[in-house]
Amino acid sequence: MPRIIVTGGAGFIGSAVARHLIEHTDADVTVVDKLTYAANLANLDPISSSSRFKLVQADICDASAMADLMSSEQPTHVMHLAAESHVDRSITGPSDFITTNVVGTYTLLETARQYWAGLDEASQSAFRFLHVSTDEVYGSLGEEGLFHETTPYDPSSPYSASKASSDHLAKAWHRTYGLPVIISNCSNNYGPYHFPEKLIPLVILNALEGKTLPVYGTGANIRDWLYVDDHAKALWLIVNKGELGETYNVGGRNERTNLEVVQTICDELDAVRPAQKPRRDLIEFVADRPGHDQRYAIDASKLENELGWKAEENFESGLKKTVRWYIDNPQWWEPLRKSVYSGERLGLDKSAASKAEHGSTEKV
């Protein structure tokens, strides 16, 4: 029976992975999470009563705690999703991103290597370490083309630079020490339980409350959107069937401009929860994010052709589910809006903040 450690398992994507494992496999799952601001134990409520689920509060930077975890849980798989992940926060506070994403990944790789080295030959052969990363490590695309697994790294933000660093560490631990590592790089995720600092949940909640909907720059930046449950299924497939030392890109083939995303959310909310005026009237352009990449788009052909994965949700179907979930679950997000993050602008240094105060607020 698989014994899986999921780091960052109380976060958005990590909790989706943990829920999938408990609900659709026979694996024992140990979630390890530092429980920072973006973690939420409520994300794990659907599986918290399972006898196959366990939660450990610990920091991946704590080598002693990670060594104890490996020893006590005796994992067959480590699925490493713990990370500081919000680009805007990385601009104003990069230190936490370097510490968690770089030093934390190093610490986890080392403790996993020491644990793996002590296993018998059969257990060593079965062990897998999946390092989960982002397409942002590749930088920005022009109007055409896609990110491939062989695309050179060109990170733009402190966040993407920290994830690029952790990717290189994971590859090096495989090549140097033989640790059975696999890497995945995903496009932008969305879906239920998404902490409301990210674009889609922030816009949904602001629109429900009749607040302005800020759109960076002209809203022309393009992202490829991936429904989080599709991603969770992909990761379980990759850690089981992926080739050691290989990278697999995970994308939904759902490119949209940021403005199109916001407008689609407005239209969906108007259809299911009408307001006094169209929610598109709430859209305002604001000063752009520093170093804002223009376009991301994933070629997931390797994952699709070699491992047989395919996204089940398109953007329209996934967004309908997401909007409905936030409407139906105010008990999840209302405490976060009141006490953790109320929707204020993040990611501006002092000079950019000054420009933002005098920037365009043209309505669309």
C-alpha positions as CSV (number, residue, x, y, z in Angstrom):
1,M,0.0,0.0,0.0
2,P,1.4,3.4,-0.9
3,R,2.5,5.7,1.9
4,I,2.6,9.2,0.7
5,I,3.9,12.4,2.2
6,V,2.3,15.5,0.7
7,T,4.2,18.7,1.6
8,G,2.1,21.8,1.5
9,G,-1.0,19.6,1.8
10,A,-3.1,22.2,3.5
11,G,-2.7,24.7,0.7
12,F,-4.7,25.0,-2.5
13,I,-3.1,22.4,-4.8
14,G,-1.7,20.3,-2.1
15,S,-5.1,19.8,-0.4
16,A,-6.6,18.9,-3.8
17,V,-3.9,16.2,-4.1
18,A,-4.5,14.9,-0.6
19,R,-8.3,14.8,-1.2
20,H,-7.8,13.0,-4.5
21,L,-5.5,10.4,-2.9
22,I,-7.8,9.6,0.0
23,E,-11.0,9.6,-2.1
24,H,-9.7,7.7,-5.2
25,T,-6.7,5.6,-4.1
26,D,-5.9,3.2,-1.3
27,A,-2.9,5.2,-0.2
28,D,-2.0,6.3,3.4
29,V,-1.5,10.1,3.2
30,T,0.5,12.2,5.6
31,V,0.1,16.0,5.0
32,V,3.0,18.1,6.3
33,D,2.4,21.8,6.3
34,K,3.8,24.8,8.2
35,L,0.3,26.3,8.2
36,T,1.2,29.8,7.0
37,Y,-1.4,32.3,6.0
38,A,-2.3,30.5,2.8
39,A,-2.8,27.1,4.4
40,N,-6.3,26.3,5.7
41,L,-7.2,23.2,7.7
42,A,-10.8,23.5,6.3
43,N,-9.3,22.5,2.9
44,L,-8.8,19.1,4.5
45,D,-12.2,18.7,6.2
46,P,-13.6,16.3,3.6
47,I,-10.9,13.8,4.4
48,S,-10.0,14.6,8.0
49,S,-11.9,11.7,9.4
50,S,-10.3,9.1,7.2
51,S,-8.1,6.5,9.0
52,R,-5.6,6.8,6.1
53,F,-5.1,10.5,6.7
54,K,-2.6,12.2,9.0
55,L,-1.6,15.9,9.5
56,V,1.8,16.9,10.7
57,Q,2.5,20.6,11.3
58,A,6.2,21.2,10.5
59,D,8.5,23.4,8.4
60,I,10.2,21.8,5.4
61,C,13.3,24.0,6.3
62,D,13.6,22.1,9.6
63,A,16.0,19.3,8.8
64,S,15.5,17.5,12.1
65,A,11.7,17.6,11.7
66,M,11.9,16.3,8.1
67,A,14.3,13.5,9.1
68,D,11.9,12.5,11.9
69,L,9.0,12.6,9.4
70,M,10.8,10.3,7.0
71,S,11.7,7.9,9.7
72,S,8.2,7.7,11.3
73,E,6.1,7.7,8.1
74,Q,8.4,5.4,6.0
75,P,7.0,6.9,2.7
76,T,7.0,5.2,-0.6
77,H,6.3,8.6,-2.3
78,V,7.0,12.2,-1.5
79,M,4.9,14.7,-3.4
80,H,6.5,18.1,-2.7
81,L,4.1,21.0,-3.2
82,A,5.1,23.2,-0.2
83,A,6.0,26.7,-1.5
84,E,5.5,30.4,-1.2
85,S,3.6,30.9,-4.4
86,H,2.2,34.4,-4.9
87,V,4.2,36.6,-7.3
88,D,2.9,39.9,-5.9
89,R,4.1,38.9,-2.4
90,S,7.5,37.9,-3.7
91,I,8.0,41.4,-5.1
92,T,7.7,43.1,-1.7
93,G,9.0,40.2,0.4
94,P,11.4,37.9,-1.5
95,S,13.2,36.5,1.6
96,D,10.4,34.0,2.5
97,F,10.4,32.7,-1.1
98,I,14.1,32.1,-1.1
99,T,14.0,30.4,2.3
100,T,11.0,28.1,1.7
101,N,11.3,27.4,-2.0
102,V,15.1,27.1,-2.2
103,V,16.4,26.2,1.2
104,G,13.3,24.2,2.1
105,T,13.5,22.1,-1.1
106,Y,17.2,21.5,-0.5
107,T,16.4,20.4,3.1
108,L,13.6,18.0,1.9
109,L,15.8,16.6,-0.9
110,E,18.6,15.9,1.6
111,T,16.5,14.3,4.2
112,A,14.7,12.2,1.5
113,R,18.1,11.1,0.1
114,Q,19.3,10.0,3.5
115,Y,16.1,8.1,4.2
116,W,16.2,6.5,0.7
117,A,19.8,5.5,1.1
118,G,18.9,3.4,4.1
119,L,16.1,1.5,2.4
120,D,16.5,-2.1,1.1
121,E,17.0,-2.5,-2.7
122,A,13.3,-3.2,-3.5
123,S,12.1,-0.2,-1.5
124,Q,14.8,2.0,-3.1
125,S,13.6,1.0,-6.5
126,A,9.9,1.8,-5.6
127,F,10.6,5.1,-4.0
128,R,9.6,8.3,-5.8
129,F,10.1,12.0,-5.1
130,L,7.9,14.3,-7.2
131,H,8.9,18.0,-7.2
132,V,5.9,20.1,-8.2
133,S,6.8,23.4,-9.9
134,T,5.4,26.1,-12.2
135,D,5.5,27.2,-15.9
136,E,6.7,30.6,-14.7
137,V,10.3,29.3,-14.6
138,Y,10.3,29.5,-18.4
139,G,9.7,33.3,-18.4
140,S,7.4,34.9,-21.0
141,L,6.2,33.9,-24.4
142,G,5.5,36.1,-27.4
143,E,2.2,35.9,-29.4
144,E,3.0,32.4,-30.6
145,G,4.7,29.3,-29.3
146,L,4.3,27.1,-26.2
147,F,6.4,26.1,-23.3
148,H,8.0,22.7,-23.7
149,E,9.9,20.6,-21.2
150,T,13.1,21.6,-23.0
151,T,12.3,25.4,-23.0
152,P,15.3,27.3,-21.4
153,Y,14.6,28.8,-18.0
154,D,14.2,32.6,-17.9
155,P,12.4,33.5,-14.7
156,S,11.2,37.1,-14.2
157,S,10.0,37.4,-10.6
158,P,11.6,36.5,-7.2
159,Y,8.9,33.8,-7.0
160,S,9.7,32.2,-10.4
161,A,13.4,32.5,-9.8
162,S,13.1,30.7,-6.5
163,K,11.1,27.9,-8.2
164,A,13.6,27.7,-11.0
165,S,16.3,27.3,-8.3
166,S,14.4,24.5,-6.6
167,D,13.9,22.7,-10.0
168,H,17.6,22.7,-10.6
169,L,18.3,21.4,-7.1
170,A,15.8,18.5,-7.7
171,K,17.4,17.6,-11.0
172,A,20.9,17.8,-9.5
173,W,19.9,15.4,-6.6
174,H,18.8,12.9,-9.2
175,R,21.9,13.2,-11.4
176,T,24.4,13.4,-8.6
177,Y,23.0,11.1,-6.0
178,G,20.6,8.9,-8.0
179,L,17.6,10.1,-5.9
180,P,14.5,9.0,-7.9
181,V,13.2,12.4,-8.7
182,I,10.5,13.5,-11.2
183,I,9.6,17.1,-11.9
184,S,6.3,18.7,-13.1
185,N,5.7,22.2,-14.2
186,C,2.1,23.4,-14.3
187,S,0.1,26.3,-15.7
188,N,-2.1,28.6,-13.6
189,N,-4.5,26.5,-11.4
190,Y,-8.0,27.5,-10.3
191,G,-10.9,25.9,-8.6
192,P,-12.4,25.4,-5.1
193,Y,-10.4,26.2,-1.9
194,H,-8.2,28.8,-3.7
195,F,-6.8,31.4,-1.3
196,P,-8.4,34.7,-2.4
197,E,-5.3,36.6,-3.2
198,K,-5.1,35.0,-6.6
199,L,-6.9,36.5,-9.6
200,I,-9.9,34.2,-10.0
201,P,-11.0,33.9,-6.3
202,L,-10.3,37.6,-5.7
203,V,-12.4,38.7,-8.6
204,I,-15.3,36.3,-7.7
205,L,-15.4,37.6,-4.1
206,N,-14.9,41.3,-5.0
207,A,-17.7,40.9,-7.6
208,L,-20.0,39.2,-5.1
209,E,-19.4,42.1,-2.6
210,G,-19.8,44.8,-5.3
211,K,-16.2,46.0,-5.0
212,T,-13.9,47.1,-7.8
213,L,-12.2,44.5,-9.9
214,P,-8.6,45.6,-10.6
215,V,-7.0,44.5,-13.8
216,Y,-3.3,45.0,-14.2
217,G,-2.2,47.1,-17.1
218,T,-4.5,46.6,-20.1
219,G,-5.5,43.1,-19.1
220,A,-3.8,41.7,-22.2
221,N,-1.5,39.3,-20.3
222,I,-2.3,35.7,-21.2
223,R,-2.4,32.6,-19.0
224,D,-3.2,29.0,-19.6
225,W,-5.7,27.8,-17.0
226,L,-5.8,24.4,-15.4
227,Y,-8.6,23.1,-13.1
228,V,-7.0,22.0,-9.9
229,D,-8.6,18.6,-9.7
230,D,-7.3,17.8,-13.2
231,H,-3.8,18.8,-11.9
232,A,-4.1,16.6,-8.9
233,K,-5.0,13.6,-11.1
234,A,-2.0,14.4,-13.3
235,L,0.4,14.5,-10.4
236,W,-0.7,11.1,-9.1
237,L,-0.2,9.7,-12.7
238,I,3.2,11.3,-13.0
239,V,4.6,10.1,-9.7
240,N,3.4,6.5,-10.5
241,K,4.3,6.3,-14.2
242,G,6.7,9.1,-15.0
243,E,10.3,8.4,-16.0
244,L,12.9,9.1,-13.4
245,G,14.8,12.4,-14.0
246,E,12.2,13.6,-16.5
247,T,10.0,16.7,-16.5
248,Y,6.3,16.8,-17.4
249,N,4.4,20.0,-18.2
250,V,0.8,20.1,-17.1
251,G,-1.5,22.5,-18.8
252,G,-5.2,22.9,-19.5
253,R,-4.9,24.2,-23.1
254,N,-7.1,27.1,-22.0
255,E,-5.4,30.4,-22.9
256,R,-7.3,33.5,-21.9
257,T,-6.3,37.1,-21.4
258,N,-6.6,38.4,-17.8
259,L,-9.4,40.7,-19.0
260,E,-11.2,37.8,-20.6
261,V,-11.0,35.9,-17.3
262,V,-12.4,38.8,-15.3
263,Q,-15.2,39.4,-17.9
264,T,-16.2,35.7,-17.9
265,I,-16.4,35.7,-14.1
266,C,-18.6,38.8,-14.3
267,D,-20.9,37.3,-16.8
268,E,-21.2,34.0,-15.0
269,L,-22.0,35.7,-11.7
270,D,-24.6,37.9,-13.4
271,A,-26.3,34.7,-14.8
272,V,-26.4,32.9,-11.5
273,R,-26.5,35.7,-8.9
274,P,-27.9,38.9,-10.6
275,A,-27.0,42.3,-9.2
276,Q,-28.5,45.7,-9.8
277,K,-26.0,46.5,-12.6
278,P,-23.7,44.4,-14.8
279,R,-20.6,43.4,-12.9
280,R,-18.4,44.4,-15.8
281,D,-19.0,47.9,-14.6
282,L,-16.8,47.1,-11.6
283,I,-13.7,46.5,-13.7
284,E,-10.9,49.1,-13.4
285,F,-7.4,49.1,-14.9
286,V,-4.6,49.7,-12.4
287,A,-0.8,50.1,-12.7
288,D,0.8,46.9,-14.0
289,R,2.7,44.4,-11.9
290,P,6.5,45.0,-12.1
291,G,8.1,42.4,-14.4
292,H,4.7,41.1,-15.5
293,D,5.2,38.2,-18.0
294,Q,3.1,38.7,-21.1
295,R,2.1,35.2,-21.9
296,Y,2.3,31.6,-20.6
297,A,1.1,28.6,-22.6
298,I,1.9,24.9,-21.9
299,D,2.4,22.1,-24.4
300,A,1.2,19.1,-22.4
301,S,1.7,16.6,-25.3
302,K,4.4,14.6,-23.5
303,L,2.1,14.0,-20.5
304,E,-0.8,13.3,-22.8
305,N,0.9,11.0,-25.2
306,E,3.3,9.1,-22.9
307,L,1.2,8.8,-19.8
308,G,-2.3,9.1,-21.1
309,W,-3.5,12.2,-19.2
310,K,-6.0,14.7,-20.5
311,A,-7.7,17.6,-18.7
312,E,-11.4,16.8,-18.1
313,E,-12.5,20.4,-17.6
314,N,-12.3,23.2,-20.1
315,F,-12.2,26.8,-18.8
316,E,-15.9,27.4,-19.1
317,S,-16.9,24.2,-17.3
318,G,-14.3,24.6,-14.6
319,L,-15.1,28.2,-14.0
320,K,-18.8,27.5,-13.6
321,K,-17.9,24.9,-10.9
322,T,-15.5,27.4,-9.2
323,V,-18.0,30.3,-9.2
324,R,-20.8,28.0,-7.8
325,W,-18.4,26.7,-5.1
326,Y,-17.6,30.2,-3.8
327,I,-21.3,31.1,-3.8
328,D,-22.2,28.0,-1.9
329,N,-19.3,28.2,0.6
330,P,-19.1,31.6,2.3
331,Q,-18.3,29.9,5.6
332,W,-14.9,29.0,4.0
333,W,-13.9,32.4,2.6
334,E,-15.6,34.9,4.8
335,P,-13.2,34.3,7.8
336,L,-10.2,34.7,5.4
337,R,-11.6,38.0,4.0
338,K,-12.1,39.3,7.5
339,S,-8.9,38.3,9.3
340,V,-6.3,37.2,6.8
341,Y,-6.6,39.0,3.5
342,S,-9.3,41.5,2.6
343,G,-8.3,42.0,-1.0
344,E,-5.9,44.9,-0.9
345,R,-3.3,45.5,-3.6
346,L,-0.1,43.5,-3.2
347,G,3.2,43.4,-4.9
348,L,4.2,47.1,-5.3
349,D,7.5,48.6,-4.3
350,K,7.5,52.2,-3.1
351,S,8.0,53.7,-6.6
352,A,5.4,51.5,-8.2
353,A,3.0,52.2,-5.3
354,S,3.3,55.9,-6.0
355,K,2.5,55.3,-9.7
356,A,-0.4,53.1,-8.8
357,E,-2.0,55.8,-6.7
358,H,-2.0,58.1,-9.8
359,G,-2.5,55.4,-12.4
360,S,-5.4,54.8,-14.7
361,T,-8.7,53.7,-13.3
362,E,-10.4,53.7,-16.7
363,K,-13.6,51.6,-16.6
364,V,-14.4,49.0,-19.3
